Amino acid sequence: MSSVKTYLAHGFDEAIIGMECMGEIPRVVYSTKLMIHILINRDGMTEDEAIEFLDFNVIGSYLGEGTPLYVNEMTAEDIRNYEFD
């Protein structure tokens, strides 16, 4: 049995939108939009502060195979118009 675990992002349960189960270790999937709203409403951050906080302290943290996935929810139209680097 593997000792790798699935991790949660502390304080963001309301932003969970599902699980990714393609790999050996399931990963929790979060909506970044909902996470931003949590930081604005719960912690009184501005939108820019919330985005910076998430990028630096949450999304940028790699915990191994069980690290959560953070999704920018987009429509099909958004994706068609998205400019990939």
C-alpha positions as CSV (number, residue, x, y, z in Angstrom):
1,M,0.0,0.0,0.0
2,S,1.3,3.5,-0.9
3,S,2.1,6.0,1.8
4,V,1.3,8.9,-0.6
5,K,-1.9,10.7,0.5
6,T,-4.4,13.0,-1.1
7,Y,-4.1,16.6,0.3
8,L,-6.7,19.2,1.0
9,A,-6.1,23.0,0.8
10,H,-6.9,24.1,4.4
11,G,-9.8,26.5,4.6
12,F,-11.1,26.0,1.1
13,D,-13.6,23.1,1.4
14,E,-16.4,25.2,-0.1
15,A,-14.2,25.6,-3.3
16,I,-13.9,21.8,-4.0
17,I,-15.5,20.9,-7.3
18,G,-14.5,17.3,-7.5
19,M,-11.8,14.6,-7.6
20,E,-9.3,13.7,-10.4
21,C,-8.9,9.9,-10.4
22,M,-6.8,9.2,-13.5
23,G,-3.6,8.5,-11.6
24,E,-2.7,6.2,-8.8
25,I,-3.4,8.8,-6.2
26,P,-6.7,10.7,-6.4
27,R,-6.4,14.5,-6.2
28,V,-8.9,17.0,-5.0
29,V,-9.9,19.6,-7.6
30,Y,-10.6,23.2,-6.5
31,S,-12.2,26.2,-8.4
32,T,-9.8,29.1,-8.2
33,K,-12.8,31.4,-8.7
34,L,-14.4,30.1,-5.6
35,M,-11.2,30.2,-3.7
36,I,-10.8,33.9,-4.6
37,H,-14.4,34.6,-3.4
38,I,-13.6,32.8,-0.1
39,L,-10.5,35.0,0.5
40,I,-12.5,38.2,-0.4
41,N,-15.5,37.4,1.8
42,R,-13.8,35.6,4.7
43,D,-10.5,37.5,5.0
44,G,-11.4,40.9,3.5
45,M,-8.9,40.7,0.7
46,T,-9.2,42.6,-2.5
47,E,-9.4,40.5,-5.6
48,D,-5.7,41.3,-6.5
49,E,-4.6,40.4,-3.0
50,A,-6.5,37.1,-3.1
51,I,-5.0,36.2,-6.5
52,E,-1.5,37.0,-5.3
53,F,-2.0,35.1,-2.0
54,L,-3.3,32.0,-3.8
55,D,-0.5,32.0,-6.4
56,F,2.2,32.3,-3.9
57,N,0.9,30.4,-0.9
58,V,-1.5,27.7,-2.2
59,I,-1.3,27.0,-6.0
60,G,2.5,27.3,-6.0
61,S,2.9,24.7,-3.2
62,Y,3.8,21.2,-4.5
63,L,3.2,18.5,-1.9
64,G,3.9,15.5,-4.1
65,E,1.6,13.2,-6.0
66,G,-1.4,14.0,-3.9
67,T,-1.2,17.8,-4.5
68,P,-4.6,19.2,-5.3
69,L,-5.5,20.6,-8.8
70,Y,-6.6,24.2,-9.1
71,V,-8.9,24.9,-12.1
72,N,-9.8,28.1,-13.8
73,E,-13.3,27.5,-14.8
74,M,-13.9,28.5,-18.4
75,T,-16.6,28.2,-21.0
76,A,-16.0,26.6,-24.4
77,E,-16.0,30.1,-25.9
78,D,-13.3,31.2,-23.4
79,I,-11.2,28.3,-24.3
80,R,-11.6,28.9,-28.1
81,N,-10.4,32.5,-27.5
82,Y,-7.6,31.6,-25.1
83,E,-4.2,32.6,-26.2
84,F,-1.8,29.8,-25.2
85,D,1.9,30.7,-24.8
